Amino acid sequence: MTQVKYIIQSIILRKDRFTQREAEQWIRQHGYKLTNPDITRDFYRFRQQTPLPNVHYRTVELGKDGEMIIGYPNK
């Protein structure tokens, strides 16, 4: 059986659950790359990798904390 490899494009944390400092701590504690977040009205978005062509992206929930954007290379 072949494992499907995926990439993590972004981690998106909810502003109603975290201050920016708490979100940055969460990113570090979970072993993700700490970048300057894109800040929207509701979210802190920590980009882990620039979006790539020929990759199918989807959103995965991180419980009440936020979301993760992951990508699977097109075959």
N, C-alpha and C positions, 0 to 999 in steps of 0.2 A: 504494500500500500504506500503510495506517494504522499508525503506531507505537502500541503499547500503553504507556501511561504508568503507572508504579507509584510508590508512596511507600515510604520506608524507615521502618518503625515502630520497630525496635530492632536494636541490634548486641549480640550475646551472645558474650563471650569466655570461654574455658575457664580455670579457676583452676589447672589442672595445667600450663598453658603460660605463664601470666603472674602476676606479683604485681599488686596493684591499681595501683601506680604505673606498671608496664609497660603494663598494659591502658589506662590513661589516656593514656599516650604514644602507643600504637597508634591510639587514637581520634583524637587531634589530628593525627598524621602522615598519616592517611588522609582528613582533611578532614571528619570527622563532628563533631556537636555534643557537647561534653563536658558530661555531666550527672552528678549524683550517682548512682552505679550502685545498682541493686537487687542485693544480694549474696545468693546462695543457697549451698548446700553446694558446688556444682560450677562456678558461673558468676558473672561480672560482667555485668549487663544494663544497657546504656546506652540509655535510651529516647530516640528521636529525635522522636517524635510520639505524642500520645495516640491510642489506638485510635479509629477512626471507625466510625459505623454505615454500612451499605451498602457495605462494603469486604470483599473476600475476601482473607484473609491466608494466606501460606504461608511455610515455612522453607526457606532456601537455605544450604547449607554454605559455610563460609569455609575450606575445607581443614581442617587440623588445629587452626586457631586458634579456631574457634567457628562461629557461625551468624548469619544475618541474617534478620529477619522483614520481609517485604515485603508490600504490599497492592495489590490491583488494584480500582478502583472497579467495583461491580456495574453492569451496563447495564440 
